[in-house]
Amino acid sequence: MLKALFLTMLTLALVKSQDTEETITYTQCTDGYEWDPVRQQCKDIDECDIVPDACKGGMKCVNHYGGYLCLPKTAQIIVNNEQPQQETPPAEGTSGATTGVVAASSMATSGVLPGGGFVASAAAVAGPEVQAGRNNFVIRRNPADPQRIPSNPSHRIQCAAGYEQSEHNVCQDIDECTAGTHNCRTDQVCINLRGSFACQCPPGYQKRGEQCVDIDECTIPPYCHQRCVNTPGSFYCQCSPGFQLAANNYTCVDINECDASNQCAQQCYNILGSFICQCNQGYELSSDRLNCEDIDECRTSSYLCQYQCVNEPGKFSCMCPQGYQVVRSRTCQDINECETTNECREDEMCWNYHGGFRCYPRNPCQDPYILTPENRCVCPVSNAMCRELPQSIVYKYMSIRSDRSVPSDIFQIQATTIYANTINTFRIKSGNENGEFYLRQTSPVSAMLVLVKSLSGPREHIVDLEMLTVSSIGTFRTSSVLRLTIIVGPFSF
């Protein structure tokens, strides 16, 4: 058993020497060790903590590098740094199984013993109660006080490198990182180890030669969803305009600008990473693409309204001149004042024309003419004044629009009484001084008044159209006049 313990201690010393070497570059560890990804090296497994009921029979478990020991609960582990003791016969009443202190010789103790124990000199425990066994392990009995730690306050113990004697006369680890006795560079971080220390690069840095250089995390995707910003020892994520970081500080989610900060004057439509503004009908986007400006529809076209276009915010409306009303939103239609309201007297008749109305006498006949039931003014044959006058005069009224296209047939005249063996001729007797009209005979008993020059209103023209009737043998001659009043409206509609 002591031989096995000695081999274990020797293995311990070899493992300790490995612990102080440079960082291991592989992740395969020997039995009793496991890979530490933070320190990038193999670390000891504490079997006493993970193995259930590791020791039997009331023995206590003591962890050490690469394994563990089962010892009596009263046993203390010390190290003999002097020369190995010669094997002596067992003292009376002493056996190898007696509980006490186990001391290992300096051949197996190049470093601290497993479990954070301490090393003591064998001379401190030499005496009649000490039994030296094989491999220089010394077992001491102390039946009177099995828990007492053998020590001599005046004796200085020798601790391994990286350890120092405590006030309880035990060897304890020196924290070189706290004490400032390490030799780590200013760009490195000191990590305290049992009996030693290690110099590592801070998080976000990697060792390159003897220096710690920043790790550019942005070159190792996919750290960030959209944009990565590298910083010394770290990084952070950014999002493109129109996006914001989610709670995980990695993913970018779209910002609904229409809900968050609607900048549109009228209508806002959210799109991925941005938004667009639109305007209501009758408006258009201004140069800033946010506000809306009224569209002056009246300036875009001169054909929107028949008469006058009036621009309004977001729309337009059409107006008509006096005597007209708007129909179908854009067209002007004449108001027939004779059917609505007019100022004509009872002895007058109302005549409507485009854009207004006129009042004319109900009896237009002037002496020596008299009104007949047929609404005709007749000059009696018995009246000597009638010999040189037309036999009858008929009054007619018509209205035309201003600037009517020419030539245009506007009025037809026709004989109402036809005599046998007579010839009818037609002429414009008066009212055509400027040559605006032409009378074209269309049959032996009818003729058509033609407008040959465009007329502009408002204006009134009175034209006398005469029909001469002559017998074929020349014994009979008569005439009749149609007095046509033409009212030209002020507009072309």
For each residue, the residues with C-beta under 8 A, 3 or more apart:
1: 4 5 96
2: 5 6 96 133 134 135 137
3: 6 7 134 135
4: 1 7 8
5: 1 2 8 9 69 102 104 135 137
6: 2 3 9 10 104 107 108 135 137
7: 3 4 10 11
8: 4 5 11 12 64 67 69
9: 5 6 12 13 104 108 109 113
10: 6 7 13 14 107 108
11: 7 8 14 15 65 66 67
12: 8 9 15 16 64 65 66 108 111 113 114
13: 9 10 16 17 108 109 110 111
14: 10 11 17 18
15: 11 12 18 19 44 65 66
16: 12 13 19 20 65 110 111 112 195
17: 13 14 20 21 110 111
18: 14 15 21
19: 15 16 41 65 193 194 195 196
20: 16 17 196
21: 17 18 24
22:
23: 39 40 41 198 207
24: 21 40 41 42
25:
26:
27: 35
28: 35
29: 33 34 35 42
30: 33 42 66
31: 66
32: 44 45 47 65 66 67
33: 29 30 42 43 44 45 66
34: 29 42 43 45
35: 27 28 29 41 42 43
36: 39 40 41 42 43
37: 40
38:
39: 23 36 43 191 198 200
40: 23 24 36 37 200
41: 19 23 24 35 36 198
42: 24 29 30 33 34 35 36
43: 33 34 35 36 39
44: 15 32 33 63 64 65 66
45: 32 33 34 50
46: 49 50 63
47: 32 50 51 54 61 63 67 68
48: 51 54 61 62 63 68
49: 46 63
50: 45 46 47
51: 47 48 54 61 68
52:
53: 56
54: 47 48 51 61 68 70
55: 59 60 61 70
56: 53 59 70
57:
58: 72 73
59: 55 56 70 71 72 73
60: 55 70 71 72 73 75
61: 47 48 51 54 55 68 69 70
62: 48 68 69 70 71 77 114 115 117
63: 44 46 47 48 49 68 114 115
64: 8 12 44 67 68 69 113 114 115
65: 11 12 15 16 19 32 44 114
66: 11 12 15 30 31 32 33 44
67: 8 11 32 47 64 114
68: 47 48 51 54 61 62 63 64 114
69: 5 8 61 62 64 114 115
70: 54 55 56 59 60 61 62
71: 59 60 62 75 77 102
72: 58 59 60 75 99
73: 58 59 60
74: 99 100 142 146 147
75: 60 71 72 99 100 101 102
76: 101 102 117 149 150
77: 62 71 101 102 103 104 113 115 117 118
78: 101 102 103 104 117 118 119 120 125
79: 103 104 106 109 113 118 119 120
80: 84 85 103 104 105 106 109 119 120 121 122 136 138
81: 106 109 119 121 158
82: 106 121 122 123
83: 106
84: 80 105 106 107 136
85: 80 88 105 122 126 132 136 138
86: 132
87: 132 133 134
88: 85 131 132
89:
90: 94 95 96 131
91: 94 128 129 130 131
92:
93:
94: 90 91 98 129 131 141
95: 90 98
96: 1 2 90 131 133 139
97:
98: 94 95 131 139 141
99: 72 74 75 141 146
100: 74 75 139 140 141 142
101: 75 76 77 78 125 138 139 140 142 150
102: 5 71 75 76 77 78 137 138 139
103: 77 78 79 80 120 122 125 136 137 138
104: 5 6 9 77 78 79 80 108 109 113 119 136 137
105: 80 84 85 108 109 122 135 136 137
106: 79 80 81 82 83 84 109
107: 6 10 84 136
108: 6 9 10 12 13 104 105 135
109: 9 13 79 80 81 104 105 106 113 119 160
110: 13 16 17 160
111: 12 13 16 17 160 161 195
112: 16 116 117 118 119 159 160 162 163 171 194 195
113: 9 12 64 77 79 104 109 117 118 119
114: 12 62 63 64 65 67 68 69 117
115: 62 63 64 69 77
116: 112 172 173 194
117: 62 76 77 78 112 113 114 171
118: 77 78 79 112 113 157 159 163 170 171 172
119: 78 79 80 81 104 109 112 113 157 158 159 160 171
120: 78 79 80 103 124 125 150 151 157
121: 80 81 82 124 155 157 158
122: 80 82 85 103 105 125 126 136 138
123: 82 126
124: 120 121 150 151 152 155
125: 78 101 103 120 122 130 138 140 150
126: 85 122 123 130 138
127: 130
128: 91
129: 91 94 140 141 142
130: 91 125 126 127 138 139 140
131: 88 90 91 94 96 98 138 139 140
132: 85 86 87 88 136 137 138
133: 2 87 96 136 137 138 139
134: 2 3 87 137
135: 2 3 5 6 105 108
136: 80 84 85 103 104 105 107 122 132 133
137: 2 5 6 102 103 104 105 132 133 134
138: 80 85 101 102 103 122 125 126 130 131 132 133
139: 96 98 100 101 102 130 131 133
140: 100 101 125 129 130 131 150
141: 94 98 99 100 129
142: 74 100 101 129 145 146 148 150
143: 146
144:
145: 142 148
146: 74 99 142 143
147: 74
148: 142 145
149: 76 168 169
150: 76 101 120 124 125 140 142
151: 120 124 155 169
152: 124 155 169
153: 169
154:
155: 121 124 151 152 169
156: 165
157: 118 119 120 121 165 169 171
158: 81 119 121
159: 112 118 119 163 164 165 171
160: 109 110 111 112 119 163 171 195
161: 111 195 196
162: 112 173 174 176 194 195 196
163: 112 118 159 160 171 172 173 174 195
164: 159 171 172 174
165: 156 157 159 169 170 171 172
166: 169 170 171 172
167:
168: 149
169: 149 151 152 153 155 157 165 166
170: 118 165 166
171: 112 117 118 119 157 159 160 163 164 165 166
172: 116 118 163 164 165 166
173: 116 162 163 192 194 195
174: 162 163 164 179 181 195
175: 178 179 192
176: 162 179 180 181 182 190 192 196 197
177: 180 182 190 191 192 197
178: 175 192
179: 174 175 176
180: 176 177
181: 174 176
182: 176 177 190 197 199
183: 199
184: 188 189 190 197 199
185: 188 199 210 211 212
186:
187: 201 202 205 211 212
188: 184 185 199 200 201 202 212
189: 184 199 200 201 202
190: 176 177 182 184 197 198 199
191: 39 177 197 198 199 200
192: 173 175 176 177 178 197
193: 19 196 197 198
194: 19 112 116 162 173
195: 16 19 111 112 160 161 162 163 173 174
196: 19 20 161 162 176 193
197: 176 177 182 184 190 191 192 193
198: 23 39 41 190 191 193
199: 182 183 184 185 188 189 190 191
200: 39 40 188 189 191
201: 187 188 189 205 206 207 212
202: 187 188 189 205 212 233
203: 233 234
204: 214 215 217 232 233 234 235
205: 187 201 202 212 213 214 215 233
206: 201 212 213 215
207: 23 201 210 211 212 213
208: 211 212 213
209:
210: 185 207
211: 185 187 207 208
212: 185 187 188 201 202 205 206 207 208
213: 205 206 207 208
214: 204 205 230 232 233
215: 204 205 206 220 233
216: 219 220 230 235
217: 204 220 223 228 230 234 235
218: 223 224 228 229 230 235
219: 216
220: 215 216 217 223
221: 224 228
222: 225
223: 217 218 220 228 235 237 250
224: 218 221 227 228 235 237 238 250
225: 222 237 239 250 251 252
226: 237 238 239 240 243 252
227: 224 237 238 239 240
228: 217 218 221 223 224 235 236 237 238
229: 218 235 236 237 238
230: 214 216 217 218 235
231: 234 235 236
232: 204 214
233: 202 203 204 205 214 215
234: 203 204 217 231
235: 204 216 217 218 223 224 228 229 230 231
236: 228 229 231 249
237: 223 224 225 226 227 228 229 245 249 250 252
238: 224 226 227 228 229 245
239: 225 226 227 243 244 245 252
240: 226 227 243 252 273
241: 273 274
242: 254 255 257 272 273 274 275
243: 226 239 240 252 253 254 255 273
244: 239 252 253 255
245: 237 238 239 249 250 251 252 253
246: 249 250 251 252 253
247:
248: 251
249: 236 237 245 246
250: 223 224 225 237 245 246
251: 225 245 246 248
252: 225 226 237 239 240 243 244 245 246
253: 243 244 245 246
254: 242 243 270 272 273
255: 242 243 244 260
256: 259 260 270
257: 242 260 261 262 263 268 270 274 275
258: 262 264 268 269 270 275
259: 256 262 270
260: 255 256 257
261: 257
262: 257 258 259 268
263: 257 268 277 290
264: 258 267 268 275 277 278 290
265: 277 279 290 291 292
266: 277 278 279 280 283 292
267: 264 277 278 279 280
268: 257 258 262 263 264 275 276 277 278
269: 258 275 276 277 278
270: 254 256 257 258 259 275
271: 274 275 276
272: 242 254
273: 240 241 242 243 254
274: 241 242 257 271
275: 242 257 258 264 268 269 270 271
276: 268 269 271 289
277: 263 264 265 266 267 268 269 285 289 290 292
278: 264 266 267 268 269 285
279: 265 266 267 283 284 285 292
280: 266 267 283 292 314
281: 314 315
282: 294 295 297 313 314 315 316
283: 266 279 280 292 293 294 295 314
284: 279 292 293 295
285: 277 278 279 289 290 291 292 293
286: 289 290 291 292 293
287:
288: 291
289: 276 277 285 286
290: 263 264 265 277 285 286
291: 265 285 286 288
292: 265 266 277 279 280 283 284 285 286
293: 283 284 285 286
294: 282 283 311 313 314
295: 282 283 284 300 314
296: 299 300 311 316
297: 282 300 301 304 309 311 315 316
298: 301 304 305 309 310 311 316
299: 296 311
300: 295 296 297 304
301: 297 298 304
302: 309
303:
304: 297 298 300 301 309 316 318 330
305: 298 308 309 316 318 319 330
306: 318 320 330 331 332 493
307: 318 319 320 321 324 332 491 493
308: 305 318 319 320 321
309: 297 298 302 304 305 316 317 318 319
310: 298 316 317 318 319
311: 294 296 297 298 299 316
312: 315 316 317
313: 282 294
314: 280 281 282 283 294 295
315: 281 282 297 312
316: 282 296 297 298 304 305 309 310 311 312
317: 309 310 312 329
318: 304 305 306 307 308 309 310 326 329 330 331 332
319: 305 307 308 309 310 326
320: 306 307 308 324 325 326 332 333
321: 307 308 324 332 355 490 491
322: 355
323: 334 335 337 354 355 356
324: 307 320 321 332 333 334 335 355 491 493
325: 320 332 333 335
326: 318 319 320 329 330 331 332 333
327: 331 332 333
328: 331
329: 317 318 326
330: 304 305 306 318 326
331: 306 318 326 327 328 493
332: 306 307 318 320 321 324 325 326 327 491 493
333: 320 324 325 326 327
334: 323 324 352 353 354 355 489
335: 323 324 325 340
336: 339 340 352 357
337: 323 340 341 342 350 352 356 357
338: 342 344 350 351 352 357
339: 336 352
340: 335 336 337
341: 337
342: 337 338 350 357 359
343: 359
344: 338 348 349 350 357 359
345: 348 359
346:
347: 361 362 363
348: 344 345 359 360 361 362
349: 344 359 360 361 362
350: 337 338 342 344 357 358 359
351: 338 357 358 359 360 397 399 485 487
352: 334 336 337 338 339 356 357 399
353: 334 356 357 358 399 487 489
354: 323 334 399 400 401 402 457 487 489 490 491 493
355: 321 322 323 324 334 457 458 489 490 491
356: 323 337 352 353 458 489 490
357: 336 337 338 342 344 350 351 352 353
358: 350 351 353 397 460 487
359: 342 343 344 345 348 349 350 351
360: 348 349 351 364 395 397 485
361: 347 348 349 364
362: 347 348 349
363: 347 371
364: 360 361 377 395 483
365: 369 370 371 377 393
366: 369 377
367:
368: 379 380 383 385 386 389
369: 365 366 377 378 379 392 393
370: 365 377 378 379 380
371: 363 365 375 376 377
372: 375 376 377 378
373:
374:
375: 371 372 394
376: 371 372 392 393 394
377: 364 365 366 369 370 371 372 392 393 394 395
378: 369 370 372 391 392
379: 368 369 370 383 385 386 389 390 391 392
380: 368 370 383 386
381: 386
382:
383: 368 379 380 386
384: 387
385: 368 379 388 389
386: 368 379 380 381 383 389 391
387: 384
388: 385
389: 368 379 385 386
390: 379 393 466 479 480 481
391: 378 379 386 478 479 480
392: 369 376 377 378 379 480 481
393: 365 369 376 377 390 480 481 482 483
394: 375 376 377 480 481 482 483
395: 360 364 377 483 485
396: 411 482 483 484 485
397: 351 358 360 484 485 487
398: 410 411 484 485 486 487
399: 351 352 353 354 486 487 488 489
400: 354 404 410 451 455 486 487 488 489
401: 354 404 457 488 489 491 492 493
402: 354 455 456 457 458 488 489 490 491 492
403: 454 455 456 492
404: 400 401 408 410 451 454 455 492
405: 408 454
406: 451 452 453 454
407: 438 450 451 452
408: 404 405 450 451
409: 412 448 449 450 451
410: 398 400 404 449 450 451 486
411: 396 398 448 449 465 484 486
412: 409 442 446 447 448 449
413: 426 439 446 447 448 449 465 467 482
414: 445 446 447
415: 418 424 445 446 467 469 480
416:
417:
418: 415 422 445
419: 422 469 471 476
420:
421: 471 472 473
422: 418 419 469 470 471 472 476
423: 444 469 470 471 472
424: 415 444 445 467 468 469
425: 441 467 468 470
426: 413 439 441 447 465 466 467 468
427: 439 465 466 468
428: 431 432 437 438 439 449 463 464 465 466
429: 464 465 466 481
430: 462 463 464
431: 428 437 461 462 463 464
432: 428 435 436 437 463
433:
434: 453
435: 432 452 453
436: 432 451 452 453 455 461
437: 428 431 432 449 450 451 452 463
438: 407 428 449 450 452
439: 413 426 427 428 447 448 449 450 465
440: 447 448 450
441: 425 426 446 447 448
442: 412 446 447 448
443: 446
444: 423 424
445: 414 415 418 424
446: 412 413 414 415 441 442 443
447: 412 413 414 426 439 440 441 442 465 467
448: 409 411 412 413 439 440 441 442
449: 409 410 411 412 413 428 437 438 439 463 465 484
450: 407 408 409 410 437 438 439 440
451: 400 404 406 407 408 409 410 436 437 454 455
452: 406 407 435 436 437 438
453: 406 434 435 436
454: 403 404 405 406 451
455: 400 402 403 404 436 451 459 461 486 488
456: 402 403 459 488
457: 354 355 401 402 487 488 489 490 491
458: 355 356 402 487 488 489 490
459: 455 456 487 488
460: 358 485 486 487 488
461: 431 436 455 485 486 487 488
462: 430 431 483 484 485 486
463: 428 430 431 432 437 449 483 484 486
464: 428 429 430 431 481 482 483 484
465: 411 413 426 427 428 429 439 447 449 481 482 483 484
466: 390 426 427 428 429 479 480 481 482
467: 413 415 424 425 426 447 479 480 481 482
468: 424 425 426 427 477 478 479
469: 415 419 422 423 424 476 477 478 479 480
470: 422 423 425 474 476 477
471: 419 421 422 423 474 475 476 477
472: 421 422 423
473: 421
474: 470 471 477
475: 471
476: 419 422 469 470 471
477: 468 469 470 471 474
478: 391 468 469
479: 390 391 466 467 468 469
480: 390 391 392 393 394 415 466 467 469
481: 390 392 393 394 429 464 465 466 467
482: 393 394 396 413 464 465 466 467
483: 364 393 394 395 396 462 463 464 465
484: 396 397 398 411 449 462 463 464 465
485: 351 360 395 396 397 398 460 461 462
486: 398 399 400 410 411 455 460 461 462 463
487: 351 353 354 358 397 398 399 400 457 458 459 460 461
488: 399 400 401 402 455 456 457 458 459 460 461
489: 334 353 354 355 356 399 400 401 402 457 458
490: 321 354 355 356 402 457 458
491: 307 321 324 332 354 355 401 402 457
492: 401 402 403 404
493: 306 307 324 331 332 354 401
